[in-house]
Amino acid sequence: MKIRLLKPHEIPAALELAKRVFMLFEAPDYGEEGVRAFTDSLADHRFISGLVFYGAFEKGELLGTIATRRNGSHISYLFVDERYHRRGIGRRLVEKVLKSTDSPVVTVNAAPYPVGFYHR
């Protein structure tokens, strides 16, 4: 598996992956307004253009994605394709971010579903 910065033309696929996984695992914990806020954020080109995206790839397939903002000090959009959960992909994406930032503190606002992941 290779983890690397995403090229601009690859970001739409990362956003689609994020939306699909969000709808499967996180949306049930949110009300209609929360789901709408998340999906609206995916279409906010100004917000998205301020993020740095990484992707985990195997044989050319995007397995997971993570984005950062605030010069790498805040994690956004950490999602792994549901077929590849519990294989260390999320951990490796977070490790890539931590190695890529000079920030002494990295924050995240987690939905209920991945809280256990972040604690580990």
BALOBA-1460 file (C-alpha; in Angstrom, 3 decimals):
// residues 120
<rec num="1" residu="m" x="0.000" y="0.000" z="0.000"/>
<rec num="2" residu="k" x="1.216" y="3.475" z="-0.857"/>
<rec num="3" residu="i" x="0.141" y="6.661" z="0.909"/>
<rec num="4" residu="r" x="0.723" y="9.897" z="-0.946"/>
<rec num="5" residu="l" x="-0.583" y="13.381" z="-1.573"/>
<rec num="6" residu="l" x="-3.572" y="13.383" z="-3.871"/>
<rec num="7" residu="k" x="-3.386" y="15.157" z="-7.182"/>
<rec num="8" residu="p" x="-6.134" y="17.740" z="-7.797"/>
<rec num="9" residu="h" x="-7.953" y="15.471" z="-10.258"/>
<rec num="10" residu="e" x="-8.077" y="12.699" z="-7.576"/>
<rec num="11" residu="i" x="-9.839" y="14.805" z="-4.940"/>
<rec num="12" residu="p" x="-13.376" y="14.227" z="-6.321"/>
<rec num="13" residu="a" x="-12.901" y="10.457" z="-5.856"/>
<rec num="14" residu="a" x="-11.766" y="11.061" z="-2.264"/>
<rec num="15" residu="l" x="-14.854" y="13.179" z="-1.615"/>
<rec num="16" residu="e" x="-17.088" y="10.473" z="-3.084"/>
<rec num="17" residu="l" x="-15.449" y="7.874" z="-0.856"/>
<rec num="18" residu="a" x="-15.945" y="10.184" z="2.146"/>
<rec num="19" residu="k" x="-19.622" y="10.682" z="1.329"/>
<rec num="20" residu="r" x="-20.309" y="6.974" z="0.811"/>
<rec num="21" residu="v" x="-18.607" y="5.912" z="4.041"/>
<rec num="22" residu="f" x="-20.187" y="8.775" z="5.983"/>
<rec num="23" residu="m" x="-23.654" y="7.786" z="4.803"/>
<rec num="24" residu="l" x="-23.096" y="4.147" z="5.772"/>
<rec num="25" residu="f" x="-21.514" y="4.568" z="9.186"/>
<rec num="26" residu="e" x="-21.941" y="8.100" z="10.484"/>
<rec num="27" residu="a" x="-25.143" y="9.543" z="9.062"/>
<rec num="28" residu="p" x="-27.337" y="7.291" z="11.259"/>
<rec num="29" residu="d" x="-25.950" y="9.145" z="14.304"/>
<rec num="30" residu="y" x="-26.803" y="12.557" z="12.853"/>
<rec num="31" residu="g" x="-30.050" y="14.350" z="12.256"/>
<rec num="32" residu="e" x="-31.088" y="15.631" z="8.861"/>
<rec num="33" residu="e" x="-29.376" y="18.963" z="9.513"/>
<rec num="34" residu="g" x="-26.063" y="17.289" z="10.410"/>
<rec num="35" residu="v" x="-26.119" y="15.101" z="7.318"/>
<rec num="36" residu="r" x="-26.892" y="18.137" z="5.172"/>
<rec num="37" residu="a" x="-24.036" y="20.123" z="6.764"/>
<rec num="38" residu="f" x="-21.592" y="17.327" z="5.981"/>
<rec num="39" residu="t" x="-22.722" y="16.846" z="2.390"/>
<rec num="40" residu="d" x="-22.727" y="20.621" z="1.865"/>
<rec num="41" residu="s" x="-19.115" y="20.742" z="3.077"/>
<rec num="42" residu="l" x="-18.164" y="18.257" z="0.360"/>
<rec num="43" residu="a" x="-19.503" y="20.676" z="-2.259"/>
<rec num="44" residu="d" x="-17.884" y="23.792" z="-0.722"/>
<rec num="45" residu="h" x="-15.108" y="24.322" z="-3.242"/>
<rec num="46" residu="r" x="-13.574" y="27.180" z="-1.262"/>
<rec num="47" residu="f" x="-13.318" y="25.015" z="1.867"/>
<rec num="48" residu="i" x="-12.085" y="21.953" z="-0.031"/>
<rec num="49" residu="s" x="-9.405" y="23.987" z="-1.831"/>
<rec num="50" residu="g" x="-7.915" y="24.898" z="1.557"/>
<rec num="51" residu="l" x="-7.330" y="21.249" z="2.485"/>
<rec num="52" residu="v" x="-4.356" y="19.006" z="1.820"/>
<rec num="53" residu="f" x="-5.506" y="15.506" z="0.854"/>
<rec num="54" residu="y" x="-3.639" y="12.224" z="1.152"/>
<rec num="55" residu="g" x="-4.777" y="8.885" z="-0.187"/>
<rec num="56" residu="a" x="-3.991" y="5.255" z="0.514"/>
<rec num="57" residu="f" x="-3.678" y="3.282" z="-2.712"/>
<rec num="58" residu="e" x="-3.251" y="-0.337" z="-3.614"/>
<rec num="59" residu="k" x="-3.012" y="-1.431" z="-7.245"/>
<rec num="60" residu="g" x="-4.274" y="2.005" z="-8.269"/>
<rec num="61" residu="e" x="-7.415" y="1.793" z="-6.109"/>
<rec num="62" residu="l" x="-8.132" y="4.508" z="-3.544"/>
<rec num="63" residu="l" x="-8.723" y="2.661" z="-0.258"/>
<rec num="64" residu="g" x="-8.819" y="5.587" z="2.127"/>
<rec num="65" residu="t" x="-8.341" y="9.306" z="2.433"/>
<rec num="66" residu="i" x="-7.436" y="11.936" z="4.983"/>
<rec num="67" residu="a" x="-7.242" y="15.708" z="4.700"/>
<rec num="68" residu="t" x="-5.644" y="18.353" z="6.858"/>
<rec num="69" residu="r" x="-6.092" y="22.035" z="7.358"/>
<rec num="70" residu="r" x="-4.412" y="24.730" z="9.399"/>
<rec num="71" residu="n" x="-0.980" y="23.711" z="8.079"/>
<rec num="72" residu="g" x="-1.477" y="20.098" z="9.109"/>
<rec num="73" residu="s" x="-2.660" y="20.800" z="12.644"/>
<rec num="74" residu="h" x="-6.253" y="19.623" z="12.125"/>
<rec num="75" residu="i" x="-7.480" y="16.360" z="10.590"/>
<rec num="76" residu="s" x="-10.543" y="16.326" z="8.366"/>
<rec num="77" residu="y" x="-12.195" y="13.724" z="6.150"/>
<rec num="78" residu="l" x="-10.559" y="10.541" z="7.414"/>
<rec num="79" residu="f" x="-12.458" y="7.772" z="5.675"/>
<rec num="80" residu="v" x="-11.574" y="4.233" z="4.649"/>
<rec num="81" residu="d" x="-13.575" y="2.233" z="2.131"/>
<rec num="82" residu="e" x="-15.841" y="-0.089" z="4.114"/>
<rec num="83" residu="r" x="-14.349" y="-3.158" z="2.429"/>
<rec num="84" residu="y" x="-10.978" y="-2.338" z="3.978"/>
<rec num="85" residu="h" x="-11.882" y="-1.428" z="7.548"/>
<rec num="86" residu="r" x="-9.743" y="-2.835" z="10.377"/>
<rec num="87" residu="r" x="-6.677" y="-3.358" z="8.200"/>
<rec num="88" residu="g" x="-4.560" y="-0.481" z="9.540"/>
<rec num="89" residu="i" x="-5.245" y="1.897" z="6.665"/>
<rec num="90" residu="g" x="-6.707" y="4.645" z="8.858"/>
<rec num="91" residu="r" x="-3.802" y="4.339" z="11.281"/>
<rec num="92" residu="r" x="-1.289" y="4.626" z="8.443"/>
<rec num="93" residu="l" x="-3.088" y="7.689" z="7.062"/>
<rec num="94" residu="v" x="-2.940" y="9.382" z="10.476"/>
<rec num="95" residu="e" x="0.731" y="8.444" z="10.833"/>
<rec num="96" residu="k" x="1.439" y="10.061" z="7.439"/>
<rec num="97" residu="v" x="-0.206" y="13.284" z="8.585"/>
<rec num="98" residu="l" x="1.678" y="13.269" z="11.882"/>
<rec num="99" residu="k" x="4.987" y="12.794" z="10.051"/>
<rec num="100" residu="s" x="4.110" y="15.555" z="7.560"/>
<rec num="101" residu="t" x="3.375" y="18.343" z="10.043"/>
<rec num="102" residu="d" x="5.563" y="20.444" z="12.274"/>
<rec num="103" residu="s" x="2.620" y="21.228" z="14.529"/>
<rec num="104" residu="p" x="3.127" y="20.022" z="18.120"/>
<rec num="105" residu="v" x="-0.638" y="19.440" z="18.412"/>
<rec num="106" residu="v" x="-2.969" y="17.882" z="15.852"/>
<rec num="107" residu="t" x="-6.709" y="18.129" z="16.482"/>
<rec num="108" residu="v" x="-9.767" y="16.342" z="15.134"/>
<rec num="109" residu="n" x="-13.520" y="16.687" z="15.547"/>
<rec num="110" residu="a" x="-14.738" y="13.096" z="15.487"/>
<rec num="111" residu="a" x="-18.185" y="11.727" z="14.806"/>
<rec num="112" residu="p" x="-19.413" y="9.062" z="17.229"/>
<rec num="113" residu="y" x="-18.540" y="6.118" z="14.951"/>
<rec num="114" residu="p" x="-14.727" y="6.606" z="14.815"/>
<rec num="115" residu="v" x="-14.140" y="7.811" z="18.393"/>
<rec num="116" residu="g" x="-12.728" y="4.420" z="19.430"/>
<rec num="117" residu="f" x="-10.308" y="4.543" z="16.498"/>
<rec num="118" residu="y" x="-8.973" y="7.938" z="17.547"/>
<rec num="119" residu="h" x="-8.547" y="6.800" z="21.153"/>
<rec num="120" residu="r" x="-6.384" y="3.902" z="19.990"/>
